[in-house]
Amino acid sequence: MLPTAEVPFEPIFVEEPLLIPNYREAIISNVGLPFYADVDRPDEVPADEQERTIDLAERILRAGGVRTGFGHHEEVRTSMESWVPDADEDRDADPGYWRSSVLLMSPREMNFGQLDGEPDEKHKKAKTVLAWAADCIDTDVLQEIEQSQAEDIKQAWRDAAEAELTQRKIEQFAEEPPEELDGWQRLDAGHDAVEVAYVADNHGTPSVAAVFEAADGELKAYEFTLEAWEENDGNPREARLNRYCVTTDGDGAYARLRSHLLTFEVEPMEQLEV
């Protein structure tokens, strides 16, 4: 089951709650952060029950085709308009609640599964979609969609927690670069432009990967062959680069260098002084 730091979402189609308390803290701890770490709620995670209901309704509309039995938005509209006159709204104080929602929904909303309007209006449409779906779509299909929503919420929190953990590791790497990382040995570089450098045998080529200050003052992260490095007296501004350091983990030169060191399978070399 899937926990949540908010009030647990009440199940709609499944028989047991998918969200139990404190799942955010549990996921944060599982990825290696302290449970109290400040991880912002991902945009794709509903903030409350109203947003969750809207998201679930939109998922059902997007499912379409063979899965739900409604392959085209006109089929959905026809089904809703046929369903709503006999539907038991159980809303004495607001007769026509579902009928008005069906009439307000455009073909585009039904076709693309993107409800329009202010939050309360979208919520009203969403509850109508869920009521129609409960009567007109197989329960097994609706349960699968709701379970998929819960898993996506869980994964979004995990991705956010892992991103926060990686960012902390990048910051720690920048503040205190280790003497060794994945076979790369820290190099005692002798040029003022070099912030930090590492050396290793990278697939048969002795190489230096470094963060340095370019002539324009910007920090760069490049890899050089050791030969080019030594020929230029360890001056990264003059040495011909072998490859750029790139990353998908974070921004900045230190993030690129750290990612580079973790990417290549290298053989350690003896500590060198340049």
Residue, then its C-alpha position, 0 to 999 in steps of 0.5 A: m500500500l502507498p502511504t501519504a504525509e497528508v490525510p490518506f486518500e479515500p479509495i474510490f474503486v479499489e477495496e482498500p486504501l492505496l495511501i497510508p500515512n507518512y509514505r513521504e517520510a518513508i520514501i525519503s528515508n528509503v533513498g538515504l535521506p533523513f526522514y525529516a528532509d525538506v523535499d518539495r512536493p512534485d508537481e505531478v503529485p495531487a496536493d489534496e483529495q480534490e486534485r486527486t479526484i480530478d487527476l483520476a477522472e482525467r486518467i479515465l478519460r485518457a484511457g479510452g479505446v479497448r481498455t474502457g470500451f470508449g474509443h472516441h470522445e463522441e462515444v463518451r459523450t453519447s454514453m454520458e448523456s444516455w446515462v445521466p437521466d437515470a443516474d441516481e444523483d442522491r443530491d436533493a439540494d442540487p438536482g441536475y448536478w451531473r446533467s449540468s456537468v455533462l453538458l458543460m464538458s466539451p468534446r476536447e475535454m473528453n477527447f484529451g482528458q484535460l478538464d477545464g475551469e476553476p478548481d471547483e468546476k473541474h472537481k464537479k466535472a471529475k466527480t461526474v466522470l467517476a460516477w459515470a465510469a462506475d456505472c459504465i466501465d468495468t470495475d477491474v479497469l477502474q481499479e487498475i487506473e486508480q492503482s496506477q495513479a497511486e504508483d505514479i504518485k509514489q514514484a514521483w516522490r521517490d524521484a524527487a527524494e533521489a534528486e534531493l539526495t543527489q544534489r546533496k552529494i554534489e554539494q558535498f563533492a564540491e565542498e570536500p572532493p574525495e581523494e578517490l572516486d570510482g577509481w579516479q585519484r585526486l591529482d595535485a594540480g599545479h595551476d591556479a585555474v584548477e579547482v580540482a582534478y582527478v587522474a585515471d586510465n580511461h579505457g587505455t588512455p591516461s586521462v585527467a578530468a578537472v573543474f577549472e576556471a576558464a578565462d572568462g571566469e566560468l567554471k568548466a568541467y573537461e577531460f584531457t589526455l594526461e599527455a596533453w595535460e603535461e604538455n601544457d604544464g597542467n594548464p587546462r586553459e591551453a590543453r586540448l580537451n579530450r571530451y566534455c563532462v556532461t550530466t543529467d544529475g544536476d547543474g554546474a561544473y562540479a555536478r558534471l565532473r562528479s557524473h563523469l567520474l561515476t560514468f566511466e569504468v577506469e583503472p586507477m593510476e599512481q598519484l601524480e604531481v604536475 
